[in-house]
Amino acid sequence: MASSEVQVIQYLVDTRALWPAAAKTGDLETAASRPLALLTPEERAKVLKYYFVADAKMALASHLLKHWVVSKYSGVPWWETKLSADKNGKPVYKDAAGRQPVVFNVSHQAGLVSLVAAHNYDAANGGDSSKVEIGTDIVCVDERQRRDHQMIRTEGWPKFVDMHSEVFGHSEGAYLKTGLTALPKYQALQTEDERRDFKLRAFYTLWCLREAYVKMTGEALLAGWLGDLVFQAFEAPEPGTGFAQSEDDAPEQVIRRHDVVFEGSKVDDANICIRSLGPNYMTCTAVRTPERKEDALGWKLGPYGFLTVDEIMAHGEATSA
């Protein structure tokens, strides 16, 4: 496999300021008529079913991104980007020969939508990338800050952790409860608010890491083996400053080395990178090539770039003519 020719694609769409005239979801039919026109009737219906307009905006951007990445990197017109579902319900695109020129995954949180994709993995087989497994997640540590702080103050940190224990590994909860407090960074903190923020950043780091990994496998976050997946002594990336990622980000804002165990054995085939986006967001990409683990392990997972809905629409409309 000529994996040296593979492209790993990572983009973000910020929906927070889009379509300001849409006070409720139904308003998008007018305010966002152009991007909605690039979706199938079924996709439009799914977008317009959301109760909160912020969720509908993210769903709209998510659908657009999937069609955009297939059209752009598979070289097909927009309306030929017919998506189907694999055995786990994950959306995929297959060309007329049954190949997957591009594989992709999306996530969204707090107004941002993330996309990761891999293109042209097996160049000898028409660029088929079906043997690449890839996942993304994005989290926002302060989206529920007031609620989280109040719950920790009233119920305690151990109870907060226990509320989410069903989606964590067997020893991860214990590390969140007691391991964090032994760290020099934690012990140097001066106020209770700083300590709560430190714990919450670690909590959302773990959430982001696990979600990206599970999505890479193609299974849901409630997969039966979740307790057997453990990120040991994981580290949270330091908060960023500007609302962008770049190759010049400080090393402590990008974590590439992870001690991951699955069913008691060390995971040595997954390339996982979590990095800060500004002070409150984090993105994570997880990718592997099970048949040749050294391929994905050799790929450098760089920063996510920003893509606008206008850029997506321009491509969609140009290739729809």
C-alpha positions in Angstrom: 0.0 0.0 0.0 1.4 3.4 -1.0 0.3 5.0 2.2 2.8 7.8 1.8 0.3 9.4 -0.6 -2.5 9.4 2.0 -4.1 12.7 3.0 -5.4 13.2 6.5 -8.0 16.0 6.4 -9.0 17.9 9.5 -11.4 20.8 9.6 -13.7 22.8 11.9 -16.9 24.8 11.1 -18.0 27.4 13.6 -21.8 27.7 13.5 -22.2 30.1 16.4 -22.6 33.3 14.5 -24.3 31.8 11.4 -27.8 32.7 10.3 -28.5 35.2 13.1 -32.0 35.8 11.9 -33.0 32.3 12.9 -34.4 32.7 16.4 -35.9 29.2 16.2 -35.2 26.1 14.2 -38.1 26.7 11.7 -36.5 30.0 10.8 -33.6 28.2 9.1 -35.9 27.3 6.2 -35.6 30.9 5.2 -32.4 32.1 6.8 -30.4 29.0 5.7 -32.3 28.2 2.5 -29.1 28.0 0.3 -27.2 25.4 2.5 -30.4 23.5 3.2 -31.0 23.2 -0.6 -27.7 21.2 -0.8 -29.1 18.4 1.5 -31.4 15.6 0.6 -35.0 15.8 1.7 -34.3 13.3 4.4 -31.4 15.3 5.7 -33.3 18.5 5.7 -36.0 16.9 7.7 -33.5 15.7 10.3 -32.0 19.1 10.7 -35.4 20.8 11.1 -36.5 18.3 13.7 -34.1 19.7 16.3 -35.8 21.7 19.1 -32.9 24.1 19.7 -31.7 26.1 16.8 -28.1 25.8 17.9 -28.3 22.0 17.5 -30.0 22.4 14.1 -27.2 24.6 12.9 -24.6 22.0 14.0 -26.5 19.2 12.3 -26.8 21.3 9.1 -23.0 21.9 9.1 -22.4 18.2 9.8 -24.4 17.1 6.8 -22.7 19.7 4.6 -19.2 18.6 5.7 -19.8 15.0 4.9 -21.0 15.8 1.3 -18.2 18.3 0.9 -15.4 15.9 1.8 -16.8 13.2 -0.4 -17.3 15.4 -3.4 -14.0 17.2 -3.1 -11.7 14.3 -2.4 -13.5 11.6 -4.4 -13.9 14.0 -7.4 -17.6 13.5 -7.9 -20.4 16.0 -8.3 -22.3 17.0 -5.1 -25.4 15.1 -5.9 -23.4 11.9 -6.5 -22.2 11.8 -2.9 -24.7 9.2 -2.0 -24.0 8.1 1.6 -24.9 4.7 3.0 -24.4 3.1 6.5 -21.9 0.4 7.4 -22.7 -2.5 9.8 -22.5 -0.1 12.8 -24.6 2.6 11.2 -21.6 4.9 10.4 -22.1 6.8 7.2 -19.8 5.8 4.3 -19.4 6.6 0.6 -18.7 3.9 -1.9 -17.9 4.5 -5.6 -19.2 2.4 -8.5 -16.5 -0.1 -7.9 -17.4 -0.5 -4.2 -14.3 1.4 -3.0 -14.2 4.1 -0.4 -11.9 6.9 -1.8 -12.4 8.8 1.4 -13.4 7.7 4.9 -14.6 10.3 7.4 -16.1 11.1 10.8 -17.7 14.2 12.3 -18.5 15.5 15.8 -20.0 18.6 17.3 -20.1 20.5 20.5 -21.0 24.0 21.7 -21.4 25.4 18.2 -18.4 23.8 16.5 -18.4 20.9 14.1 -15.2 18.8 13.5 -14.4 16.7 10.5 -11.6 14.2 10.1 -11.0 12.1 6.9 -8.5 10.0 5.2 -8.1 9.9 1.4 -6.1 7.8 -1.1 -4.8 5.2 1.4 -4.4 2.3 -1.0 -3.1 4.0 -4.2 -2.7 0.7 -5.9 -6.4 0.0 -5.6 -7.9 3.2 -6.9 -7.2 5.1 -3.6 -9.5 2.9 -1.6 -9.3 4.0 2.1 -11.7 1.5 3.6 -8.9 -0.1 5.6 -8.4 3.2 7.6 -10.4 3.6 10.8 -10.7 7.2 11.9 -12.6 9.2 14.5 -12.9 12.7 15.9 -14.3 14.4 18.9 -14.6 18.0 20.2 -15.4 19.2 23.7 -15.9 22.5 25.4 -14.9 22.5 29.0 -16.9 25.6 30.0 -20.2 25.0 28.1 -21.8 23.7 31.3 -19.3 25.3 33.7 -21.9 26.9 36.0 -23.9 23.6 36.3 -20.7 21.5 36.7 -19.3 23.8 39.4 -22.6 23.8 41.3 -22.9 20.0 41.2 -19.4 19.6 42.4 -19.9 22.0 45.2 -23.1 20.4 46.4 -22.6 16.7 45.5 -18.8 16.5 45.6 -16.3 15.5 42.9 -16.5 11.7 43.5 -20.2 11.8 42.9 -19.8 13.9 39.8 -17.3 11.3 38.4 -19.6 8.4 39.4 -22.5 9.8 37.5 -20.5 9.1 34.3 -18.8 5.9 35.3 -20.7 3.7 32.8 -18.7 5.3 29.9 -15.3 5.2 31.6 -12.7 2.5 31.9 -12.5 0.4 35.1 -9.6 2.4 36.6 -10.2 5.8 35.0 -12.8 6.9 37.6 -10.3 6.2 40.4 -7.6 8.2 38.7 -10.1 11.2 38.3 -11.0 11.0 41.9 -7.6 10.5 43.6 -4.8 10.4 41.0 -5.3 14.0 39.9 -4.9 15.4 43.4 -1.4 13.9 43.6 -0.1 15.8 40.6 2.3 18.7 41.3 0.2 21.0 39.0 -2.9 20.3 41.1 -1.1 20.8 44.4 0.2 24.2 43.2 -3.3 25.6 42.7 -4.4 28.2 45.2 -8.2 28.3 45.1 -11.1 25.9 45.0 -12.3 27.3 41.7 -8.9 26.6 40.2 -8.9 23.0 41.6 -12.4 22.4 40.2 -11.4 23.8 36.8 -8.3 21.5 36.8 -10.4 18.5 37.5 -13.1 19.4 34.9 -10.4 19.9 32.3 -9.1 16.5 33.0 -12.6 15.0 32.9 -13.4 16.5 29.5 -9.9 15.5 28.2 -10.7 11.9 29.1 -14.2 12.2 27.5 -12.7 13.6 24.3 -10.0 10.9 24.1 -12.4 8.1 24.7 -15.0 9.4 22.3 -12.5 9.8 19.4 -11.2 6.3 20.0 -14.6 4.7 20.2 -15.7 6.5 17.1 -12.6 5.3 15.3 -13.7 1.8 16.0 -17.1 2.5 14.5 -19.0 1.5 17.6 -21.2 3.6 19.8 -20.1 5.2 23.1 -22.2 2.5 24.9 -20.3 -0.4 23.3 -20.1 -3.4 25.7 -16.3 -3.2 26.0 -16.1 0.4 27.2 -15.0 -0.6 30.6 -12.0 -2.6 29.2 -10.6 0.5 27.5 -8.4 2.5 29.8 -6.4 5.7 29.2 -3.8 5.4 32.0 -2.5 8.6 33.8 -3.8 10.7 30.9 -2.7 14.3 30.6 -4.8 17.3 29.7 -3.4 19.8 27.1 -2.7 23.2 28.5 -5.3 25.8 27.4 -4.5 27.8 24.3 -4.8 31.5 23.8 -6.0 32.5 20.3 -9.0 30.7 18.8 -7.0 28.7 16.3 -4.6 25.8 16.0 -1.3 25.9 14.3 2.0 24.1 13.8 3.5 26.7 16.2 1.3 25.7 19.1 3.2 25.3 22.4 4.1 21.6 23.0 2.1 21.5 26.2 -1.1 22.3 24.2 -0.7 19.1 22.0 -0.6 15.6 23.5 0.4 12.8 21.2 1.7 10.1 23.6 -0.9 8.1 25.5 -0.8 5.0 27.6 -3.8 3.1 26.4 -4.8 -0.4 27.6 -7.6 -2.6 26.1 -8.6 -5.8 27.9 -5.4 -5.8 29.8 -3.1 -5.4 26.8 -1.3 -2.2 25.6 -2.8 -0.6 22.6 0.0 0.0 20.1 -1.8 0.5 16.8 -3.7 3.8 17.4 -2.4 7.3 16.5 -4.1 9.7 18.9 -3.7 13.4 19.1 -5.6 15.8 21.4 -4.9 19.5 21.3 -6.3 22.7 22.7 -8.4 25.2 20.7 -8.4 28.4 22.6 -8.8 28.3 26.4 -11.9 26.1 26.5 -12.2 23.7 23.5 -10.2 20.6 22.7 -10.1 18.5 19.6 -9.0 14.9 19.3 -8.3 12.7 16.3 -7.8 8.9 16.5 -6.7 6.8 13.5 -5.4 3.3 12.8 -4.8 1.0 9.9 -5.3 -2.5 11.5 -3.7 -4.5 8.7 -0.5 -2.4 8.7 -0.4 -0.5 12.0 2.9 1.3 11.1 1.1 3.2 8.4 -1.3 5.2 10.6 1.3 5.4 13.3 3.6 7.3 10.9 1.0 10.0 10.0 1.5 13.4 11.6 -1.8 14.6 12.9 -1.5 18.4 12.6 -3.8 21.2 13.6 -7.4 21.5 12.4 -8.1 24.3 10.0 -11.3 26.3 9.8 -13.7 26.0 6.9 -16.7 28.3 6.3 -20.1 27.4 5.2 -19.7 29.8 2.3 -16.7 27.8 1.1 -18.7 24.6 1.3 -21.7 26.1 -0.5 -19.5 27.4 -3.2 -18.1 24.0 -3.9 -21.5 22.3 -3.6 -23.2 24.8 -6.0 -20.4 24.7 -8.5 -20.4 20.9 -8.7 -24.2 20.7 -8.8 -24.5 22.7 -12.1 
